[in-house]
Amino acid sequence: MAAPPAADRPGWPSSLQLRLGGPMGRQASRGKGLWVNPLPWAVLAALITWLLTLWRHHPCQQTVAGEPVDAFMRLCYSDIPILYQNTALGTGGAPYREAALDQPPLTGLFVVLSRALADMVGADPTIGVSVQRLVDGSHVFFLAAAVLLFCCLLATVLSVLLMGRGSAARVTTGPRGRVRSWDALLVAAAPAVVTGGLVSWDLFAVALATAGLLAWALRRQLLAGVLLGLAAAAGTWPLLLLLALLLVCLRAGRVAVWARTAGMALGVWLLVLGIAVLAWTPAALGSVGAWHRRGPELGSVWFVLQELGVRIPLFSLLVAALMLSWCAWVASLVVRAPRRPRVGQVAFLLVAGWLLVNKGYSPQQVLWLLPLVPLTRPVLSDWAVWAGAETLYCWAVWGHLGGLTTSGAPVDDVVYWGAIGLRVLVLAWLVAQVAHDVTKPWDDPVREPLVDDPIGGVLDHAPDAVGRPA
């Protein structure tokens, strides 16, 4: 029996047919082989980026007791070795109960795991350890944490890559997945990893949250709930991803699907909090409820206003009201859009809004957007502008704290103020770009012919139940 013509084979019409006409020839490349496989290149890029990150932090490692290093002046500050030296963590103290940690409970467990790994290779976190041994142990602890955080970076990169590949399994009209998989390079080679990857522990929550989005994309709603619940216990901000899923599920009439995911996430989150309280102390919940007591912090517009002498009454209430207003605006975009927005777009808008209006915008918090920018708007020029603004801010904040950019007093640091302004303006511009793609989906760089939402899971190509017809 003769083979069916190429145009009748599964997978046609392909994107090449849509553009040029005619089926793919027998000798044409079908995306196989090392050179066209994004996986090894993404892993290699992540490894090189992480080695650069370690190299950047090397000058800030203290080696002799009594001779501290000015990490701000060297522009390579990290909380990790400081935490080991300045709390009971370096002498074997239990987290929260004896070693004060300003981290969510699951991140506290990650810190303990880093200490256990450091102890296995000679850090010696015990009571009565000498000062020099404590300094040496802090360096080993930093390297142990770096190994674990590199695993988190790899998990994030692979999750973004697999989200691209997953679209090919659901779209039978052409090999679209391998194209989106290359977007993982925008994560693996991001300057934000070099500037913020080892400042604190944020990559842990980022990896869990990205894996949760991958599980959703693969239509594993319960697994997505578990991962997003763990991410919320490690960073709180991933709860915004659940809100993003709720908004798009409301438009698609899939609230029951979202409820299963959200219920699982809430259960896992409460379980982790309960275990932390029983294992350590109620102080483990301190970072969860301490937000309302904080004032303006580094990186925010509020900080600049404070430095200029502007005092804002009911500050926490104002920030909360602005965030609620932002969420209402995003919800209105979802409802009014001519086509249901993609999950990545709504998630990016919510997280970016929180960073813009929040009390502080720390250098490492840029990592929250690390997977969302490629998933939302994988345009190299836009990504480069955003990465450049974040890199400039990183140098400016350490220069500000080290006194390099001040002229006698911090209030005169117009260089740092300018870096904050540039960072905020670039992120607001990127928000405007994404909002444009939502209101004019034919301009969306991800949505090409026959592509709806590569990471939408059950929402991919689903009809709308409310809002304007897709």
C-alpha positions in Angstrom: 0.0 0.0 0.0 1.5 3.3 -1.0 2.5 5.8 1.7 0.2 8.8 2.1 1.4 12.0 0.6 3.4 14.2 2.9 0.6 16.8 3.3 -1.6 14.0 4.8 0.9 12.8 7.3 0.4 13.6 11.0 1.9 17.0 11.9 0.9 18.8 8.7 0.4 21.6 7.9 3.7 22.8 9.5 4.7 26.3 10.1 6.8 26.1 6.9 3.7 25.3 4.9 1.8 28.2 6.5 4.5 30.6 5.3 5.8 29.2 2.0 3.4 26.5 1.0 4.1 22.8 0.4 5.2 20.0 2.6 8.6 19.6 4.2 10.9 17.6 2.0 12.4 14.2 2.9 15.9 15.6 3.2 14.9 18.6 5.4 16.1 18.9 9.0 13.5 17.9 11.5 15.3 19.5 14.5 17.3 16.4 15.6 20.9 16.3 16.7 23.1 18.1 19.2 23.4 21.4 17.3 19.7 22.0 17.2 18.9 20.6 20.7 18.5 23.4 23.2 19.1 21.2 26.2 22.9 20.9 26.2 23.3 24.6 25.3 21.0 25.7 28.1 22.8 23.6 30.6 26.2 24.8 29.4 25.0 28.5 29.5 23.7 28.0 33.1 27.1 26.4 34.1 29.1 29.3 32.6 26.8 31.9 34.2 27.1 30.3 37.6 30.9 30.1 37.4 30.9 33.8 36.6 28.6 34.3 39.6 31.1 32.4 41.9 34.0 34.4 40.4 32.2 37.7 41.1 31.7 36.8 44.7 35.2 35.4 45.3 36.7 38.8 46.3 34.1 39.1 49.1 35.1 35.9 50.9 36.7 36.6 54.3 39.6 34.3 55.0 41.3 35.6 58.1 39.5 36.2 61.4 39.4 39.8 62.5 40.0 41.1 58.9 36.5 41.5 57.5 36.0 42.3 53.8 34.0 45.4 52.7 31.6 43.6 50.3 29.8 46.8 49.4 33.0 48.5 48.2 33.9 45.4 46.2 30.3 45.2 44.8 29.8 41.6 45.6 27.8 41.4 48.9 26.0 38.2 49.9 23.8 37.4 52.9 24.9 33.8 53.0 28.3 33.9 54.8 27.2 36.8 57.0 24.3 34.7 58.2 26.6 31.9 59.1 29.0 34.1 61.1 26.6 36.5 62.8 24.0 34.0 64.0 24.0 30.8 66.0 23.8 29.0 62.6 27.6 28.7 62.6 27.7 27.1 66.1 25.0 24.5 65.5 22.0 26.5 66.7 18.5 25.6 65.6 17.0 27.9 63.0 14.6 30.6 64.3 14.8 29.2 67.9 18.5 30.0 68.4 19.7 31.3 65.0 17.6 34.3 63.9 16.5 33.9 60.3 14.5 36.4 58.4 13.3 33.8 55.9 10.1 31.9 55.2 9.9 28.4 56.9 10.8 26.3 53.9 13.7 28.5 53.0 14.8 28.0 56.6 14.9 24.3 56.0 16.9 24.9 52.8 19.4 26.9 54.9 19.7 24.0 57.4 20.3 21.6 54.4 23.1 23.9 53.2 24.6 23.8 56.7 24.4 20.0 56.8 26.1 19.8 53.4 28.8 22.2 54.7 29.3 20.1 57.8 29.8 17.0 55.7 32.8 18.6 54.0 34.4 20.2 57.1 32.6 23.3 58.2 32.3 22.1 61.8 29.2 24.1 63.0 29.5 23.3 66.7 29.4 25.2 70.0 32.8 26.6 71.1 34.3 26.6 67.6 37.2 29.1 67.3 36.7 32.4 65.5 39.0 31.3 62.6 37.2 28.0 62.3 33.9 30.0 62.1 35.3 32.1 59.3 36.5 29.1 57.4 33.2 27.4 58.0 31.3 30.4 56.6 33.3 30.0 53.3 32.5 26.3 53.1 28.8 27.1 53.9 28.7 29.6 51.1 30.1 27.1 48.6 27.6 24.4 49.8 24.8 26.9 49.4 26.1 27.8 46.0 26.0 24.1 44.9 22.3 23.8 46.0 21.4 27.1 44.5 23.0 26.0 41.2 20.7 23.0 41.3 17.8 25.5 41.7 19.0 27.4 38.7 19.2 24.2 36.6 15.7 23.3 37.7 14.4 26.7 36.6 16.2 26.5 33.2 14.9 22.9 32.6 11.4 23.9 33.6 11.3 26.7 31.1 12.8 24.5 28.4 10.3 21.7 29.1 7.4 24.2 29.0 8.5 25.0 25.5 8.7 21.3 24.5 5.4 20.6 26.1 3.6 22.8 23.6 4.6 20.5 20.8 2.8 17.6 22.4 -0.4 19.5 22.5 -0.2 21.4 19.2 -0.3 18.8 16.4 0.0 21.3 13.6 3.8 21.6 13.6 6.9 21.3 15.7 6.4 24.5 17.7 7.8 23.2 21.0 11.5 23.2 20.1 11.3 26.9 19.1 10.0 28.0 22.5 12.5 25.7 24.2 15.3 27.9 23.1 13.8 30.6 25.4 15.4 28.8 28.3 18.7 30.4 27.2 17.3 33.7 28.3 17.1 32.2 31.8 20.4 30.4 31.7 22.5 33.4 30.5 20.6 36.1 32.3 22.9 38.8 34.0 20.4 38.8 36.8 21.8 35.4 37.9 25.3 36.9 38.1 24.2 39.9 40.1 21.6 38.4 42.3 21.9 34.6 42.3 24.1 34.4 45.4 22.9 37.5 47.3 20.3 35.4 49.2 18.2 32.3 48.8 15.6 33.5 46.3 16.5 31.0 43.6 15.0 28.3 45.8 11.5 29.7 45.6 11.9 30.6 42.0 12.8 27.0 41.1 9.7 25.7 43.0 7.4 28.2 41.4 8.7 27.6 37.9 8.3 23.8 38.4 4.7 24.5 39.5 4.0 26.3 36.3 5.5 23.4 34.4 3.2 21.0 36.2 0.3 23.2 35.3 1.4 23.3 31.7 1.5 19.4 31.7 -2.0 19.3 33.1 -0.9 17.9 36.4 -3.0 20.2 38.5 -2.5 18.5 41.9 1.3 18.4 41.4 1.1 22.0 40.4 -0.7 22.7 43.7 2.0 20.9 45.7 4.8 22.8 44.0 3.2 26.2 44.2 2.3 25.6 47.9 6.0 24.7 48.6 7.0 27.8 46.6 4.7 30.0 48.7 6.2 28.5 51.9 9.6 29.4 50.5 8.9 32.9 49.3 5.2 34.0 49.7 5.2 35.9 46.4 4.4 32.7 44.4 0.8 33.1 45.7 0.5 35.7 42.9 0.9 32.8 40.4 -2.2 31.2 41.9 -4.1 34.4 41.5 -3.0 34.6 37.9 -4.3 31.1 37.3 -7.6 32.1 38.9 -8.1 35.0 36.6 -7.5 33.0 33.4 -9.6 30.1 34.7 -12.5 32.4 35.5 -12.5 33.6 31.9 -12.3 30.0 30.6 -14.9 28.7 33.0 -12.4 26.3 34.5 -12.7 27.4 38.2 -13.2 23.8 39.4 -9.8 22.9 37.9 -8.2 25.9 39.6 -9.9 25.1 42.9 -8.2 21.7 43.0 -4.8 23.3 42.4 -5.4 26.1 44.9 -6.8 23.7 47.6 -3.7 21.5 47.3 -1.4 24.5 47.4 -3.1 25.9 50.5 -3.0 22.6 52.3 0.7 22.1 51.5 1.5 25.7 52.6 -0.3 25.3 55.9 1.3 21.9 56.5 4.8 23.4 56.0 4.0 26.3 58.4 2.7 23.8 61.0 5.7 21.6 60.8 8.0 24.6 61.1 6.2 25.8 64.3 6.3 22.3 65.8 9.9 21.6 64.9 11.4 25.0 65.8 9.3 27.8 67.3 6.4 30.1 66.4 9.1 32.6 65.5 9.4 30.7 62.2 6.3 32.5 61.1 7.8 35.9 61.9 8.8 36.6 58.3 5.2 35.8 57.1 3.6 38.5 59.1 6.4 41.1 59.4 5.6 42.9 56.2 3.2 45.5 57.7 5.8 46.7 60.2 8.4 47.6 57.6 8.9 51.1 56.2 10.3 52.1 52.8 13.3 50.0 51.8 16.1 50.0 49.2 15.2 49.9 45.6 11.7 51.4 45.8 10.3 54.8 44.8 9.2 55.1 48.4 12.8 55.0 49.5 13.7 58.0 47.3 10.7 59.9 48.7 11.8 59.1 52.2 15.3 60.3 51.5 13.8 63.6 50.1 12.0 64.1 53.4 8.6 63.0 52.3 6.7 61.2 55.1 3.8 59.0 54.0 1.0 58.4 56.5 -0.6 54.9 56.7 2.2 53.6 54.5 1.4 49.9 54.7 -2.3 50.6 54.0 -1.4 52.7 51.0 0.9 50.0 49.5 -1.8 47.4 50.1 -4.4 49.6 48.4 -2.1 50.2 45.4 -1.5 46.4 45.0 -5.3 45.7 45.2 -5.8 48.4 42.5 -3.1 46.8 40.4 -4.8 43.4 40.7 -8.1 44.9 39.7 -6.5 46.5 36.6 -5.0 43.1 35.6 -8.3 41.5 36.1 -10.0 44.0 33.9 -7.4 43.3 31.2 -8.1 39.6 31.4 -11.9 40.3 31.0 -11.7 42.9 28.2 -8.9 41.3 26.1 -10.2 40.2 22.6 -8.5 36.9 23.3 -7.9 35.2 26.6 -4.4 36.3 27.9 -1.8 33.6 28.3 -1.0 32.4 31.8 2.6 33.8 31.6 1.3 37.2 30.7 -1.0 37.5 33.7 1.6 36.0 36.1 4.2 38.5 34.9 1.8 41.5 35.3 0.9 40.6 38.8 4.5 39.9 40.0 5.9 43.0 38.2 3.1 45.1 39.8 4.1 43.8 43.3 7.7 44.7 42.7 6.8 48.2 41.4 4.5 49.2 44.3 6.0 47.2 47.2 7.9 48.8 50.1 11.3 47.6 48.8 12.8 46.1 45.6 16.0 44.2 46.7 18.7 43.3 44.1 17.9 39.6 44.3 14.2 40.1 43.8 14.8 40.5 40.1 15.1 36.7 40.1 11.3 36.5 40.6 11.0 37.6 37.0 13.8 35.4 35.7 11.5 32.7 34.2 8.5 35.0 33.6 10.1 37.4 31.2 11.1 34.7 28.7 7.7 33.0 29.1 5.9 36.3 28.6 7.8 38.3 26.0 10.7 36.4 24.6 12.0 39.3 22.5 15.8 39.6 22.8 15.9 43.4 22.6 13.3 43.8 25.3 15.1 41.2 27.5 18.4 43.0 27.0 17.0 46.4 28.0 15.5 44.9 31.1 18.7 43.0 32.0 20.8 46.1 31.4 18.7 48.2 33.8 18.8 45.5 36.5 22.6 45.2 36.2 23.2 48.9 36.5 21.0 49.0 39.5 23.0 46.2 41.2 26.2 48.1 40.9 24.5 51.3 42.1 23.0 49.8 45.2 26.3 48.3 46.4 28.0 51.6 45.6 25.3 53.4 47.6 25.7 51.2 50.6 29.5 51.3 50.4 29.6 55.1 50.0 31.0 55.0 46.5 28.2 57.1 45.0 27.5 59.5 47.8 28.8 63.0 48.2 29.1 63.3 52.0 25.6 61.9 52.9 23.2 59.3 51.5 20.6 62.0 50.8 22.9 63.3 48.1 23.2 60.0 46.3 21.5 61.1 43.0 23.3 58.3 41.2 21.5 55.7 43.2 18.2 57.6 42.9 18.7 57.6 39.1 19.4 53.9 39.1 16.1 53.3 41.0 14.2 55.5 38.5 15.7 53.7 35.5 15.0 50.3 36.9 11.4 51.2 37.7 10.8 52.9 34.3 12.2 49.9 32.4 10.0 47.5 34.3 7.0 49.7 33.8 7.8 49.9 30.1 8.0 46.1 29.9 4.6 45.9 31.7 3.2 48.3 29.0 4.6 46.0 26.3 2.9 43.0 27.8 -0.3 44.9 28.3 -0.2 45.8 24.6 0.2 42.1 23.7 -2.8 41.3 25.8 -5.1 44.0 24.3 -3.7 43.3 20.7 -3.0 39.5 20.7 -2.1 39.5 17.0 1.2 41.3 18.1 2.0 38.7 20.8 5.5 37.3 19.9 4.5 33.9 21.3 1.2 33.5 19.6 1.8 32.5 16.0 -0.6 30.7 13.7 -2.2 27.8 15.6 -0.6 28.7 18.9 -2.7 29.7 21.9 -1.1 29.3 25.3 1.9 26.9 25.4 1.9 26.8 29.2 -1.9 27.1 29.6 -2.4 23.4 30.4 -6.2 22.8 30.3 -6.6 26.4 29.2 -4.7 25.9 25.9 -7.2 26.2 23.0 -10.1 26.1 25.5 -13.2 28.2 24.7 -14.1 31.2 26.8 -17.0 31.1 29.2 -17.0 34.8 30.2 -15.6 38.0 28.8 -15.1 38.8 25.1 -15.0 35.8 22.8 -11.5 34.6 21.9 
